[in-house]
Amino acid sequence: MAKKDEDGEDSGIGVATKTRTKTQRPSLYRVLLLNDDYTPMEFVIAVLQQVFHKSQEEAVTITMHVHNNGVGECGVFPYEVAETKVTRVMDAARKHQHPLQCVMEKQ
Ligand code: TYC
């Protein structure tokens, strides 16, 4: 409660009661696709569209980037979302017997 001065006006003196609660932002993880010599381009493009909601054009750009550079980013997500996407990619790759690898790393 703020002190009132003799005239009953707020003196501006008081006890600070606000606590600064540190906001905990979730850690973010990059999801990366790794290149290999066997997974068909079309499969990688389809995965990027279905799992990462990329447009055809974005998916092609990322696929070519991975093909040319060995690794590329599909997106950045909170831990559990990143984990689910990695699992979806790896399950699809296994199902179609492609060696495609997808990993996550703390940003
Ligand atoms: N290098 C593969 C090929 O030539 C294509 C490919 C692209 C594979 C991206 C994996 O993450 C990958 N068929």
Backbone and ligand atoms as CSV (ligand in chain L), in Angstrom:
chain,resi,resn,atom,element,x,y,z
A,1,MET,N,N,0.871,-1.199,0.000
A,1,MET,CA,C,0.000,0.000,0.000
A,1,MET,C,C,0.892,1.229,0.000
A,2,ALA,N,N,0.623,2.185,-0.884
A,2,ALA,CA,C,1.423,3.406,-0.943
A,2,ALA,C,C,1.091,4.298,0.249
A,3,LYS,N,N,2.127,4.965,0.769
A,3,LYS,CA,C,1.908,5.924,1.880
A,3,LYS,C,C,1.194,7.160,1.365
A,4,LYS,N,N,0.275,7.667,2.196
A,4,LYS,CA,C,-0.335,8.957,1.870
A,4,LYS,C,C,0.406,10.017,2.702
A,5,ASP,N,N,0.568,11.189,2.168
A,5,ASP,CA,C,1.198,12.251,2.970
A,5,ASP,C,C,0.111,12.911,3.826
A,6,GLU,N,N,0.475,13.998,4.517
A,6,GLU,CA,C,-0.432,14.635,5.485
A,6,GLU,C,C,-1.759,15.048,4.850
A,7,ASP,N,N,-1.718,15.378,3.563
A,7,ASP,CA,C,-2.946,15.818,2.879
A,7,ASP,C,C,-3.728,14.643,2.302
A,8,GLY,N,N,-3.251,13.437,2.578
A,8,GLY,CA,C,-3.926,12.265,2.009
A,8,GLY,C,C,-3.563,12.012,0.566
A,9,GLU,N,N,-2.553,12.763,0.079
A,9,GLU,CA,C,-2.104,12.527,-1.301
A,9,GLU,C,C,-1.095,11.381,-1.311
A,10,ASP,N,N,-1.082,10.653,-2.380
A,10,ASP,CA,C,-0.103,9.556,-2.540
A,10,ASP,C,C,1.298,10.146,-2.525
A,11,SER,N,N,2.132,9.664,-1.600
A,11,SER,CA,C,3.476,10.219,-1.446
A,11,SER,C,C,4.455,9.665,-2.465
A,12,GLY,N,N,4.045,8.591,-3.122
A,12,GLY,CA,C,4.979,7.961,-4.048
A,12,GLY,C,C,5.920,7.001,-3.338
A,13,ILE,N,N,5.820,6.914,-2.010
A,13,ILE,CA,C,6.660,5.991,-1.240
A,13,ILE,C,C,5.858,4.718,-1.003
A,14,GLY,N,N,6.473,3.603,-1.210
A,14,GLY,CA,C,5.758,2.347,-0.984
A,14,GLY,C,C,6.678,1.160,-1.108
A,15,VAL,N,N,6.107,0.027,-0.858
A,15,VAL,CA,C,6.898,-1.201,-0.959
A,15,VAL,C,C,6.666,-1.798,-2.354
A,16,ALA,N,N,7.773,-2.071,-3.021
A,16,ALA,CA,C,7.663,-2.682,-4.341
A,16,ALA,C,C,7.130,-4.102,-4.179
A,17,THR,N,N,6.023,-4.376,-4.799
A,17,THR,CA,C,5.425,-5.711,-4.639
A,17,THR,C,C,5.489,-6.540,-5.917
A,18,LYS,N,N,5.907,-5.922,-7.025
A,18,LYS,CA,C,5.984,-6.690,-8.279
A,18,LYS,C,C,7.175,-7.638,-8.225
A,19,THR,N,N,6.936,-8.871,-8.563
A,19,THR,CA,C,8.051,-9.818,-8.669
A,19,THR,C,C,8.344,-10.017,-10.145
A,20,ARG,N,N,9.624,-10.029,-10.458
A,20,ARG,CA,C,10.008,-10.260,-11.849
A,20,ARG,C,C,10.104,-11.766,-12.062
A,21,THR,N,N,9.103,-12.319,-12.702
A,21,THR,CA,C,9.126,-13.749,-13.010
A,21,THR,C,C,9.876,-13.920,-14.324
A,22,LYS,N,N,10.946,-14.665,-14.291
A,22,LYS,CA,C,11.741,-14.908,-15.506
A,22,LYS,C,C,10.921,-15.780,-16.453
A,23,THR,N,N,10.662,-15.270,-17.639
A,23,THR,CA,C,9.898,-16.026,-18.626
A,23,THR,C,C,10.797,-17.134,-19.189
A,24,GLN,N,N,10.306,-18.362,-19.131
A,24,GLN,CA,C,11.084,-19.496,-19.636
A,24,GLN,C,C,10.642,-19.788,-21.071
A,25,ARG,N,N,11.452,-19.330,-22.029
A,25,ARG,CA,C,11.143,-19.645,-23.419
A,25,ARG,C,C,11.642,-21.052,-23.727
A,26,PRO,N,N,10.864,-21.831,-24.501
A,26,PRO,CA,C,11.312,-23.190,-24.798
A,26,PRO,C,C,12.562,-23.154,-25.672
A,27,SER,N,N,13.481,-24.070,-25.413
A,27,SER,CA,C,14.661,-24.196,-26.280
A,27,SER,C,C,14.199,-24.618,-27.671
A,28,LEU,N,N,14.901,-24.128,-28.673
A,28,LEU,CA,C,14.536,-24.457,-30.049
A,28,LEU,C,C,15.573,-25.401,-30.659
A,29,TYR,N,N,15.073,-26.239,-31.529
A,29,TYR,CA,C,15.920,-27.258,-32.177
A,29,TYR,C,C,15.778,-27.154,-33.692
A,30,ARG,N,N,16.919,-27.203,-34.372
A,30,ARG,CA,C,16.917,-27.225,-35.834
A,30,ARG,C,C,16.728,-28.676,-36.261
A,31,VAL,N,N,15.854,-28.876,-37.236
A,31,VAL,CA,C,15.711,-30.220,-37.818
A,31,VAL,C,C,16.447,-30.202,-39.156
A,32,LEU,N,N,17.369,-31.143,-39.301
A,32,LEU,CA,C,18.249,-31.190,-40.471
A,32,LEU,C,C,18.044,-32.469,-41.262
A,33,LEU,N,N,18.124,-32.339,-42.578
A,33,LEU,CA,C,18.152,-33.513,-43.452
A,33,LEU,C,C,19.591,-33.708,-43.908
A,34,LEU,N,N,19.999,-34.964,-43.990
A,34,LEU,CA,C,21.357,-35.293,-44.443
A,34,LEU,C,C,21.287,-35.900,-45.843
A,35,ASN,N,N,22.299,-35.606,-46.630
A,35,ASN,CA,C,22.340,-36.173,-47.975
A,35,ASN,C,C,22.778,-37.634,-47.944
A,36,ASP,N,N,22.368,-38.371,-48.940
A,36,ASP,CA,C,22.899,-39.712,-49.210
A,36,ASP,C,C,22.806,-39.911,-50.710
A,37,ASP,N,N,23.378,-41.026,-51.196
A,37,ASP,CA,C,23.449,-41.225,-52.661
A,37,ASP,C,C,22.248,-41.970,-53.228
A,38,TYR,N,N,21.324,-42.435,-52.372
A,38,TYR,CA,C,20.296,-43.377,-52.840
A,38,TYR,C,C,18.855,-42.894,-52.741
A,39,THR,N,N,18.554,-42.061,-51.739
A,39,THR,CA,C,17.158,-41.618,-51.581
A,39,THR,C,C,16.757,-40.772,-52.794
A,40,PRO,N,N,15.649,-41.125,-53.443
A,40,PRO,CA,C,15.228,-40.338,-54.621
A,40,PRO,C,C,14.873,-38.895,-54.236
A,41,MET,N,N,15.256,-37.979,-55.110
A,41,MET,CA,C,14.912,-36.561,-54.926
A,41,MET,C,C,13.414,-36.390,-54.651
A,42,GLU,N,N,12.599,-37.092,-55.448
A,42,GLU,CA,C,11.135,-36.940,-55.329
A,42,GLU,C,C,10.647,-37.320,-53.942
A,43,PHE,N,N,11.295,-38.315,-53.336
A,43,PHE,CA,C,10.894,-38.732,-51.993
A,43,PHE,C,C,11.205,-37.629,-50.978
A,44,VAL,N,N,12.377,-37.038,-51.087
A,44,VAL,CA,C,12.793,-35.970,-50.159
A,44,VAL,C,C,11.850,-34.765,-50.315
A,45,ILE,N,N,11.532,-34.442,-51.564
A,45,ILE,CA,C,10.622,-33.307,-51.836
A,45,ILE,C,C,9.245,-33.571,-51.209
A,46,ALA,N,N,8.756,-34.799,-51.351
A,46,ALA,CA,C,7.447,-35.166,-50.792
A,46,ALA,C,C,7.462,-35.075,-49.258
A,47,VAL,N,N,8.551,-35.542,-48.647
A,47,VAL,CA,C,8.687,-35.486,-47.184
A,47,VAL,C,C,8.675,-34.030,-46.698
A,48,LEU,N,N,9.389,-33.187,-47.419
A,48,LEU,CA,C,9.445,-31.765,-47.011
A,48,LEU,C,C,8.068,-31.113,-47.119
A,49,GLN,N,N,7.295,-31.526,-48.102
A,49,GLN,CA,C,5.938,-30.965,-48.255
A,49,GLN,C,C,4.993,-31.516,-47.183
A,50,GLN,N,N,5.071,-32.805,-46.935
A,50,GLN,CA,C,4.103,-33.452,-46.033
A,50,GLN,C,C,4.434,-33.242,-44.564
A,51,VAL,N,N,5.698,-33.310,-44.209
A,51,VAL,CA,C,6.066,-33.224,-42.780
A,51,VAL,C,C,6.353,-31.782,-42.360
A,52,PHE,N,N,6.932,-31.009,-43.292
A,52,PHE,CA,C,7.358,-29.648,-42.917
A,52,PHE,C,C,6.506,-28.561,-43.587
A,53,HIS,N,N,5.458,-28.989,-44.300
A,53,HIS,CA,C,4.506,-28.047,-44.919
A,53,HIS,C,C,5.191,-27.025,-45.831
A,54,LYS,N,N,6.204,-27.501,-46.537
A,54,LYS,CA,C,6.883,-26.643,-47.518
A,54,LYS,C,C,6.107,-26.665,-48.830
A,55,SER,N,N,6.187,-25.559,-49.573
A,55,SER,CA,C,5.630,-25.536,-50.927
A,55,SER,C,C,6.531,-26.407,-51.814
A,56,GLN,N,N,6.023,-26.752,-52.989
A,56,GLN,CA,C,6.824,-27.528,-53.952
A,56,GLN,C,C,8.156,-26.816,-54.215
A,57,GLU,N,N,8.093,-25.513,-54.432
A,57,GLU,CA,C,9.289,-24.723,-54.750
A,57,GLU,C,C,10.290,-24.723,-53.593
A,58,GLU,N,N,9.811,-24.495,-52.365
A,58,GLU,CA,C,10.692,-24.514,-51.182
A,58,GLU,C,C,11.302,-25.896,-50.993
A,59,ALA,N,N,10.466,-26.920,-51.200
A,59,ALA,CA,C,10.920,-28.300,-51.005
A,59,ALA,C,C,12.041,-28.638,-51.994
A,60,VAL,N,N,11.881,-28.201,-53.239
A,60,VAL,CA,C,12.916,-28.446,-54.256
A,60,VAL,C,C,14.201,-27.711,-53.876
A,61,THR,N,N,14.067,-26.462,-53.434
A,61,THR,CA,C,15.244,-25.660,-53.052
A,61,THR,C,C,16.009,-26.327,-51.909
A,62,ILE,N,N,15.279,-26.787,-50.881
A,62,ILE,CA,C,15.935,-27.425,-49.724
A,62,ILE,C,C,16.583,-28.744,-50.151
A,63,THR,N,N,15.869,-29.520,-50.971
A,63,THR,CA,C,16.409,-30.810,-51.436
A,63,THR,C,C,17.711,-30.604,-52.208
A,64,MET,N,N,17.728,-29.620,-53.104
A,64,MET,CA,C,18.944,-29.356,-53.880
A,64,MET,C,C,20.069,-28.839,-52.991
A,65,HIS,N,N,19.692,-28.051,-51.969
A,65,HIS,CA,C,20.697,-27.565,-51.025
A,65,HIS,C,C,21.344,-28.746,-50.290
A,66,VAL,N,N,20.513,-29.672,-49.821
A,66,VAL,CA,C,21.052,-30.843,-49.104
A,66,VAL,C,C,21.906,-31.682,-50.051
A,67,HIS,N,N,21.395,-31.878,-51.265
A,67,HIS,CA,C,22.109,-32.669,-52.278
A,67,HIS,C,C,23.495,-32.059,-52.563
A,68,ASN,N,N,23.567,-30.747,-52.624
A,68,ASN,CA,C,24.828,-30.070,-52.979
A,68,ASN,C,C,25.750,-29.813,-51.797
A,69,ASN,N,N,25.172,-29.677,-50.593
A,69,ASN,CA,C,25.988,-29.283,-49.429
A,69,ASN,C,C,26.109,-30.364,-48.355
A,70,GLY,N,N,25.340,-31.440,-48.498
A,70,GLY,CA,C,25.455,-32.539,-47.540
A,70,GLY,C,C,24.467,-32.467,-46.403
A,71,VAL,N,N,23.990,-31.263,-46.098
A,71,VAL,CA,C,23.052,-31.095,-44.973
A,71,VAL,C,C,22.245,-29.824,-45.217
A,72,GLY,N,N,21.014,-29.798,-44.684
A,72,GLY,CA,C,20.179,-28.603,-44.825
A,72,GLY,C,C,19.083,-28.564,-43.776
A,73,GLU,N,N,18.644,-27.356,-43.468
A,73,GLU,CA,C,17.637,-27.151,-42.413
A,73,GLU,C,C,16.218,-27.219,-42.980
A,74,CYS,N,N,15.384,-27.990,-42.283
A,74,CYS,CA,C,13.969,-28.101,-42.669
A,74,CYS,C,C,13.092,-27.180,-41.847
A,75,GLY,N,N,13.582,-26.769,-40.677
A,75,GLY,CA,C,12.793,-25.897,-39.808
A,75,GLY,C,C,13.382,-25.874,-38.409
A,76,VAL,N,N,12.819,-24.991,-37.579
A,76,VAL,CA,C,13.262,-24.829,-36.187
A,76,VAL,C,C,12.020,-24.912,-35.300
A,77,PHE,N,N,12.064,-25.791,-34.293
A,77,PHE,CA,C,10.863,-26.097,-33.509
A,77,PHE,C,C,11.213,-26.348,-32.042
A,78,PRO,N,N,10.213,-26.241,-31.157
A,78,PRO,CA,C,10.413,-26.699,-29.777
A,78,PRO,C,C,10.727,-28.199,-29.780
A,79,TYR,N,N,11.346,-28.668,-28.711
A,79,TYR,CA,C,11.880,-30.040,-28.641
A,79,TYR,C,C,10.902,-31.106,-29.134
A,80,GLU,N,N,9.707,-31.141,-28.554
A,80,GLU,CA,C,8.779,-32.249,-28.866
A,80,GLU,C,C,8.280,-32.216,-30.303
A,81,VAL,N,N,8.119,-31.018,-30.855
A,81,VAL,CA,C,7.686,-30.891,-32.256
A,81,VAL,C,C,8.810,-31.386,-33.160
A,82,ALA,N,N,10.044,-30.955,-32.863
A,82,ALA,CA,C,11.204,-31.388,-33.656
A,82,ALA,C,C,11.327,-32.914,-33.617
A,83,GLU,N,N,11.170,-33.479,-32.429
A,83,GLU,CA,C,11.302,-34.935,-32.237
A,83,GLU,C,C,10.253,-35.678,-33.070
A,84,THR,N,N,9.029,-35.171,-33.061
A,84,THR,CA,C,7.940,-35.806,-33.815
A,84,THR,C,C,8.221,-35.755,-35.315
A,85,LYS,N,N,8.761,-34.646,-35.788
A,85,LYS,CA,C,9.053,-34.514,-37.218
A,85,LYS,C,C,10.188,-35.454,-37.628
A,86,VAL,N,N,11.223,-35.540,-36.799
A,86,VAL,CA,C,12.329,-36.467,-37.082
A,86,VAL,C,C,11.787,-37.891,-37.163
A,87,THR,N,N,10.921,-38.252,-36.218
A,87,THR,CA,C,10.343,-39.601,-36.193
A,87,THR,C,C,9.514,-39.857,-37.450
A,88,ARG,N,N,8.722,-38.878,-37.870
A,88,ARG,CA,C,7.889,-39.050,-39.081
A,88,ARG,C,C,8.758,-39.265,-40.316
A,89,VAL,N,N,9.856,-38.491,-40.423
A,89,VAL,CA,C,10.760,-38.639,-41.578
A,89,VAL,C,C,11.416,-40.016,-41.557
A,90,MET,N,N,11.932,-40.386,-40.385
A,90,MET,CA,C,12.657,-41.658,-40.284
A,90,MET,C,C,11.720,-42.851,-40.501
A,91,ASP,N,N,10.483,-42.761,-40.032
A,91,ASP,CA,C,9.502,-43.834,-40.249
A,91,ASP,C,C,9.177,-43.977,-41.743
A,92,ALA,N,N,9.002,-42.828,-42.424
A,92,ALA,CA,C,8.696,-42.854,-43.860
A,92,ALA,C,C,9.876,-43.432,-44.636
A,93,ALA,N,N,11.097,-43.011,-44.261
A,93,ALA,CA,C,12.296,-43.513,-44.948
A,93,ALA,C,C,12.422,-45.031,-44.769
A,94,ARG,N,N,12.208,-45.487,-43.547
A,94,ARG,CA,C,12.315,-46.931,-43.256
A,94,ARG,C,C,11.264,-47.714,-44.046
A,95,LYS,N,N,10.045,-47.188,-44.034
A,95,LYS,CA,C,8.928,-47.844,-44.741
A,95,LYS,C,C,9.240,-48.045,-46.225
A,96,HIS,N,N,9.915,-47.044,-46.828
A,96,HIS,CA,C,10.231,-47.122,-48.265
A,96,HIS,C,C,11.649,-47.629,-48.516
A,97,GLN,N,N,12.308,-48.044,-47.444
A,97,GLN,CA,C,13.667,-48.610,-47.515
A,97,GLN,C,C,14.656,-47.651,-48.159
A,98,HIS,N,N,14.543,-46.354,-47.780
A,98,HIS,CA,C,15.520,-45.356,-48.198
A,98,HIS,C,C,16.432,-45.051,-47.020
A,99,PRO,N,N,17.703,-44.746,-47.305
A,99,PRO,CA,C,18.649,-44.486,-46.207
A,99,PRO,C,C,18.617,-43.048,-45.669
A,100,LEU,N,N,17.613,-42.273,-46.062
A,100,LEU,CA,C,17.499,-40.871,-45.648
A,100,LEU,C,C,17.635,-40.717,-44.127
A,101,GLN,N,N,18.459,-39.774,-43.726
A,101,GLN,CA,C,18.668,-39.496,-42.300
A,101,GLN,C,C,18.179,-38.090,-41.969
A,102,CYS,N,N,17.500,-37.987,-40.832
A,102,CYS,CA,C,16.996,-36.707,-40.341
A,102,CYS,C,C,17.392,-36.605,-38.868
A,103,VAL,N,N,17.973,-35.469,-38.502
A,103,VAL,CA,C,18.458,-35.310,-37.129
A,103,VAL,C,C,18.012,-33.946,-36.588
A,104,MET,N,N,18.100,-33.797,-35.283
A,104,MET,CA,C,17.819,-32.484,-34.683
A,104,MET,C,C,19.015,-32.038,-33.849
A,105,GLU,N,N,19.210,-30.718,-33.773
A,105,GLU,CA,C,20.300,-30.175,-32.957
A,105,GLU,C,C,19.811,-28.912,-32.261
A,106,LYS,N,N,20.257,-28.719,-31.024
A,106,LYS,CA,C,19.860,-27.535,-30.274
A,106,LYS,C,C,20.378,-26.307,-31.005
A,107,GLN,N,N,19.503,-25.313,-31.145
A,107,GLN,CA,C,19.877,-24.112,-31.912
A,107,GLN,C,C,20.890,-23.254,-31.141
L,1,TYC,N1,N,21.485,-37.227,-53.205
L,1,TYC,C1,C,20.198,-37.826,-53.522
L,1,TYC,C2,C,20.179,-38.258,-54.991
L,1,TYC,O1,O,21.031,-37.857,-55.758
L,1,TYC,C3,C,19.048,-36.885,-53.236
L,1,TYC,C4,C,18.917,-36.519,-51.797
L,1,TYC,C5,C,18.654,-35.185,-51.457
L,1,TYC,C6,C,19.016,-37.463,-50.807
L,1,TYC,C7,C,18.506,-34.823,-50.131
L,1,TYC,C8,C,18.868,-37.097,-49.442
L,1,TYC,O2,O,18.427,-35.406,-47.800
L,1,TYC,C9,C,18.617,-35.788,-49.120
L,1,TYC,N2,N,19.188,-39.058,-55.351
